[in-house]
Amino acid sequence: MTDTIKVIDLFAGPGGLGEGFSAFKTPDGTHPFKIVASVEKEASAHKTLTLRAFYRQFLGEEIPPAYYEYLRGSPKISAEQFFSEKFPEKWAAAKRETLGGPKALGSEDHDEIFQAIKEQIAGHVGKKIVIGGPPCQAYSLVGRARNKGIKGYVAEEDHRHFLYKEYLKVLDLVQPDIFVMENVKGILTAKVNDESIFEKIREDLACPARALGSIRKEVEYELLPFAHPLDDLEDDAHFHNKDFIIRAEEYGIPQARHRVIVLGVRRDIRITGEMQELLSRWKSEDRITPEMILSDLPPLRSGLTRSPTNDFHTWKNNLYEAFSAILDAEKLPDNMKKIAQNEYLSVSSDLGQGGRFVSAPSRSNSKLTEELKKWYLDKELKGFVNHQARNHMPKDLHRYFFASCYAAASKGISPKAQNYPDSLEPAHRNWKSGNFADRFKVQAKERVASTVTSHISKDGHYFIHYDPSQCRSLTVREAARIQTFPDNYFFEGNRTEQFVQVGNAVPPLLANRIATKVFELLAP
């Protein structure tokens, strides 16, 4: 079909970038972007990706009740077992889209991946795009710091630095009209042999065939930044590396997520004057905050780690120690003691710990904008999935309660190490050295959230819920809300795997805004 834009999604993770493109609708209600191949190697992310590919088989149709039945956990069997029997053709199509199983670019899966892509684009006379971003562990500042601590580590021998060449190979094969490549900001300063990785990537992306020494036709691309005025398209080399950084909070995304995103446009595609600004920035006063997107989720309480009992009264009695420490403390923000008292007294025995599915028929307290209601909500779901509170050490919960009360009393500012009373200090000799000054951070209700990263899977100290009466870290669903995944987007795997998937993803709503501009570029 000439009006279908075929999409190849590489290093897809749970599918955040692909979700943004596939969810894009034209004014007449059609979905022009069709994902025909998604490549992902991690097993749990691949299961999530395949389930969403199945959901996409019904775009433009009514989503079957069986989909929601599965999300709620009934029956208690895998998606593969459930849907392959009920919807064999749709499930088979979803499996084809995700290449039948986890596959890794740059591995022995190469031939299988490239054959599948060839089959999907064979004979297609319409537009084609490639999206995705190579894994970032070798480029991120945290990853590079970790690599320095590895004895004998040699950057030149780390294959992760060169996975972008697999992306080049797919560009050379598909020769898309447009590509979108995403990565962490740390890639701008990463070097191998004292050569800038990003400068080399820009040079290679400009003509993949030439970079690879390929025998295929040389197709050249203009490399454009989304967040910089396109005032001189005669020479795209004039853009500085930093011009390719997108600060997601400036585009209606509820977190301070700063990423490098490169738009590659084939040089024979004309960019008109109306496209001089690819993405429009939001005013700072219109930015989306955690309270706006989390207030309608069912409140939960944390659990207690290493406690013989995990009932409500044991949990609340544990919080009393934190409440008492606040009452006894000095040099606190104005009104903090009163806030702590109100929050402690307001703790409800109705608080559960959540689970795979939490029923929530009423949304009367929603603070979502109309745009976000359309994006997040699904009236058929009648609740929330992946919404389960974690267990935390009792002493950590004391600090969570203190931190969230402190933030409530200080316009969203989290306490530093020196602000904690002695009774709440961790047993860590370097606690006040300055290295752990912000070890505990509240995602304040009135400020844009911190970047959701895969580290949220290890502990919740940096992702404390703003509501002291819940006294916990964020759930997978709350992290997914901050990442702008729709509520009916289900994450497979155990909770740790779910957190990793959410943290590694591209925010789907940001991807949707990008898809809007890509469609305008490709429109006749």
N, C-alpha and C positions, 0 to 999 in steps of 0.2 A: 504494500500500500504506500503510495507516494506521500500521503499526508501523515504517515506514522514516522516519528523520529526514534530510531532504534538507539538504545543506550547500552553501553558496555560498562559495568561497574567493577572496578578493580580494587583489591584490598578492601573489600566492602564492609567488614566488621558486621554489626547487626543490621546495617542498611540505612543509616541516617541520611547519607547523601542521596542514595537512590530513592528514599521515601519522599524527599523534597521534590525531586523531579517527577516521580510517578504520580504524586498527589496534585501536581499542577493541572488546573482546568482552564480552558478557554471560556470566554463569555457564553458560548453556546453549550457549555457543560461537557465538552469532550476532553479526553486525556491524551494529548498528542505524544507524550514521551512513553515509550514502551521499553522496559528493561528486558533485554533478551539474554543477557549473561551476567551473572554476579559471581565473582571469584572471592572465596574466603577460605582460609585454612583452619581456623580454630573451630573445634567441633560444636561447642555450645552456641557460638555466634552463628555458625552455619545453620543450626536448627532454628534459631530465631529468624534468620534470613529466609529460610524455606517456608516457615509458617507465614511470614508476611508476603512472600511471593504467592502463596495460596490465596491470601486475602485479596491480593491485587487481581486475581483472576475474575473477581466479581465487581471490579470497578465499573460503574455505570449500571449495575444491577443491584438487587437487594441482597445484602449480606445474609447468608443462611443462618437460622437460629443455632445450628450445630456449631458454628464458629464460636459463639458466645458460650455455648454449653462447654466447649473445650476450655476456654479461658477461665471459666469458673471452677474447673477441676472435676467435671463430671462428663464422661466416665474417666476413671483413673488409669488411662492408658496413654501411650505416646501419640503425638500428632500423626506420625506415620501410620500407625495402626488404625487410628480413628478415621482419618480423612481419606486414606487410600481405599478404604472399603465403602465409605459413603459417597465420595466424589472422585472416583478413580481417574477420570480424564483431567479434571482441574488439578488434582494433586500431582499427576504425572507432568503436567505443564509447569507447575511450580518447581518440581525436581529438575526438569530440563533447564529452567532458568538459573538454578543454582548448581548446575553441572553435576547433579546426581550425588554429590557428597563434598566434603571439605577438599579443597585443592590449593596448592601453594605455588605461586609464581616463583620462578627461579629454582625449581626442584625437578624431580623426575616426573612431575605431573605436567611438564611443559607441553608435550605433544598433545595430550588429551585436552588441555585448556585451549590451545590454539586451534585444534580441530573443531571444538565446539563453537568457538567464536566464528570461525570460517563458515560453518554451516548456518549460523544464525544471520549472517550478513549476505550470504550468497544470493545473488539476484535482486537484492534490495536496491531500488532506484531512488529512494527517498533520502532524507538527511540521516546522518549518524553522528553520535557524540560518544566520547569516552570520559568517564569521571572516576575519581578515586585519589588516593594518596598513599605512597609507600609507607610502611611502618616507621614510626618516629623515634624508636628507642635510641638509635645511634645519633640522632640530631638534637634531641631535647637536652636542656641544660642539666636536668636531673640524671638522664642517661649518660651524658658525657662525664659528669662527676663520678658516677658509679663505675664507668669504664676505667677511669684513672686509677681506681683502687684495685683493679684486677691485675694481678702479677702477669707480666708478659703481654699485656694487651697491646695490639698494634692496629691502629685505625685503618691502615691500608689493607689489612687482612679481614676486616669486619665486613662480611657480605651485605649487611644491612645498609651500609653506606651506598651501595650500588644497586639496590632493588629498584631505584627509579629507572634503571636501564630496562627492566622488564616492562615497565610502563611505556618506555620508548618503543620497545618491540611491538607492543599492541597497537600503538599509534601508527607505526610503520605498516602493520598488517591491515588495520581498519581504515586508515587515512580519513579520519572523521572530519566533519565540517568544523567542529568545535570540540575542545576538551577543557575539562576543569580539573586542576590538580591541587590538592590540599596537603599542608604539612604544618608542623609546629614552628613557632617563631625562631626557635634555636637553630633551624637550618640556615638562617641568614649568616650566622657566625661560625658554623661548622667548617672545619678545614681537613683536608687530607693532603699530605706532602706540601703543606703551606699554601695549598690552592683552595680558594673558596668553593665549597660544594655547590652553593646556590648559583654562583656565576657560571659554573660548568653546566649545571642543570638548565639554566636559561639558554645557554649556547646550544645545547643538544636539543632542547624542546623546539627551538626555532626551525629545525629541519631534522626530524628523527632519522630519515633514511641516510642523510649525509653523516650524521653522528655515528650511526651503526655500520656504515660502509655497506648498506643494503643495495641489492640489485633492483629494488622497487623504485617506482617513480618518486622523485624528490618533491615532497609537498612542504611548503613553507608556511609558518604561522606567525602572526603578530601575537606577542605576549603582553596582555593588558591587565592592569590592576583594577579591581572593582572599586576601591576606595580612594581613587585619585582622579582628578579631572583629566579627560582625554583631550588635552588642548593641542597636541601635536602628534598626529598619527603617521606623519611621514617617516618618523624615526622612533620606533618603539624602544630602541636601546637607551633613550634618554631617561627612562624611568629608573629611579633608584631602587635598590633591593627592598628598602623599608616601605616603598609605595605599595607593595603587594600584601602588606599586613591588613587584615580586616579585624576590627575591634567589634565583636558581635553585639555588645551592649548598645552600640551606636545605631543598630539596625533592628531594634525591637526584640532582641533576644535577652532573656533575664539572667545573664551572667557575663562577667568580664572575661570572655574567652577571646584571646588574640591569636590568630592563626594566619599563616601565609596561604593565600589562594591565588593561583595563576589561571587566567582565562586565556586559552589559546584559540585564536580565530584564524581560519585559513585565509591567506592573503587575497584570495579572489572574492571573498565576501566583503561587500562594501558596508562600512559603518557610517550611518547617516548622522547629521547634526543632532537629531533628537536623542541619540544614544551617547552624547558627550559625557553624561553622568550615568554610570552603570547602576550604582546603588545609592539611594537617597538616605542621608543620615537623619536620625530622629533628634528632636530637641531633647536636651538633658532632662527637662522636667517631665517628659513623656516616657521615660525609660521604665521598663517592667521590673518589678521588685518581687522577692519571694512571697510576701504576703498576698500579692495580687494573684499569684498562681498556685499557692498552697493552701489558702484559707478554707477552700471547700472540700479538702480531703479529710476523711474521718480521723479524728485525733486518736493517738495511740500512746501507750506508755512503753518505756524501755523495759527490758528484762534484766535480771541479775545474774552475772557470771559467777560460778563457783559458790552458789548459795544453795543450801539444802532445800529451800523452798523458794518459789518464784511467784508467790501470790501477791495480790494487790497490797495487803496490809504490811507485808515484809518490805515491799518496795517503798511504800510511803514512809514507813518508819526509818528506812535508810535515808530518805530525803530530809528527814527532820534534822539529821546531823549537819547537813549543808545549810539548812535554814538557821540553825543555832549558830553556826560559824559566821553567817552574815550578820546576825544580831549582835554578836560580840566583836565584830571587826570595826576598825577605825578607817578614816580617810576613804570613804566610799562615795560614789556619786550621789548627789541629792536625791532623796526619795527612794533610794534603792532598797532600804530596809522595809519600807512600806510596800513596795512592789513585791519583794520576796514573801512578805506575810500574806498578801492577797493571793499570790500565785500558789503558795503552799496550801492555803485554806481552800482554794478553788479546785484542787486536784479531785477528780471524780472517780468514784469506784466503778463507773461504767467503762473506764478505759480498758480496752483489750490490747493485745499485741499484734493484731492483724494476721495476715497470711497470704496465701496465693490469691484469694478473692475476698474483698471486704464489701459487704452490701452497703449501699448509700443512696437510697432513692431520692432524697431531697438535696437540692443545691441552692437553698434559699440564701446561704451566706457567701455565695460566689462573688468574688471581686474581679473576675475575668472580664476583659474588654470583649466587645462583640466579635472582633476578629479572632481573639483567642478562644472564645466559646466555640466558634465554628471549627477551629483547628484542633482543639483538644477533645471536645466532648462527643460522646456517642450515647444517645438516649437508650439504645438497646442493651447497653452493657449493664446498666443499673448498679454500678458500684465501681470498685477499683481493683486492678490486678497488680501483683508484685508489690504489695503494700504491707510489709511486715517489719516491725521494729526489731533491732538487734539487741542482744544481751550485752551489758557493759559491766566492768568491774565496779563494785559499790563505791569505791573511792573516786573513780572517774566520774560517776554520776554526781557526786558532790560538786566536782569542778564544773560539770555541765550546768548544774542548777545555778551555781554562782555566776558562770559566764553569761548565761542567757538573761539572768536578772540584771547583771551589770550592763549588758547591751541595751536592755529595755530602758534603763535609767540614763543612758548616755548617748542617745540618738544613734544607736546601732554600732557603737565602737566596742570591739571585744577587749577584754582585759589583757594586759601584758603580765609577764611573770611577777613583776614587782607589785602588782595590784592584788594578788591573792593573799589572803590571811595565812599565817604560818600553818594553821591546822589543815589547810587545803592544799599545801604544797606537795607535789609528788616526791617520792624518796629518790631523788636524782641529784647527785652532787653538783651537776652543771646547770641546775634549774635556773639560777639567776645569773648565768654567765653571759646571757644575751643570745646564745645560740638557740634557745628554746623559748624566746620571748613571746611568740605567738603560736605556741604548740596547740592551744585550744582556741578555736575560732567559731564564732556564731554567725550563721547566715542570717543576718539581721533583716527584719521584715521590711524596713524602709530603704534598704540599700541594694544595689544590684549584687547578685550572688557572686561568690568566687568561682573560678573555673572548676567545673566538675572534671576530675581526672580519674584514671584507673586506681589511683592510690586510695580512693574512698573504699575500695574493697578490703583494705588492710585494717583500717580503724576509722572511727567516725570523728576523731578529735577536731578535725578541721572543717567538719560539716555538721555542726550542732544546730538543731532546730531552734528557731527563735522563741518558741513558746516554752517558758520554764515549767509549766504544769505538765508538759509531756516528757521533759527531761530525757532527751535522747538525740541520737544522730539521725540523719535523714534516711528514709527508706529508699529502696530501688525506685519506686514509683515517683517519689518526690524528686530524686535526682533526675529521673526521666522527664519530669515536668520542667525542671530547670533546663534540661537539654532540648526541650520542646518536642518530645515524642508524644504523639496522640495517645489518649488513654486506652484505646483498644490495641495498642502495640504491645504484644506480650513478649517477655524475655525468657527464653528457655535456659536450662542449666540450674546449678545451685546458686545460692545468693551471691557468693563471691564472684562466680562467673558472670552473673547478671550485672553486678556493679562494674566489673571490668568492661563489659560490652558498652554500658551506658557512658562510662568515662572516656572511652576511646572513640566515640562516635562524633560525626559532624552533626550539629543541631539541624534537624530536619526543616524547621521553619526558615532558618537562614538559607539552607539549600533550596527551599521553595522560592525564596526571593531571588536567588541566583537563577533558578530555572525560568522565572518570569522574564529576565533580561536575555537569557539565552534564546528563548522562544522569539522574542522581539527581533533579535539578530537574524534568526533563521526564517522569519516571516517573509513571504514573497513581496 
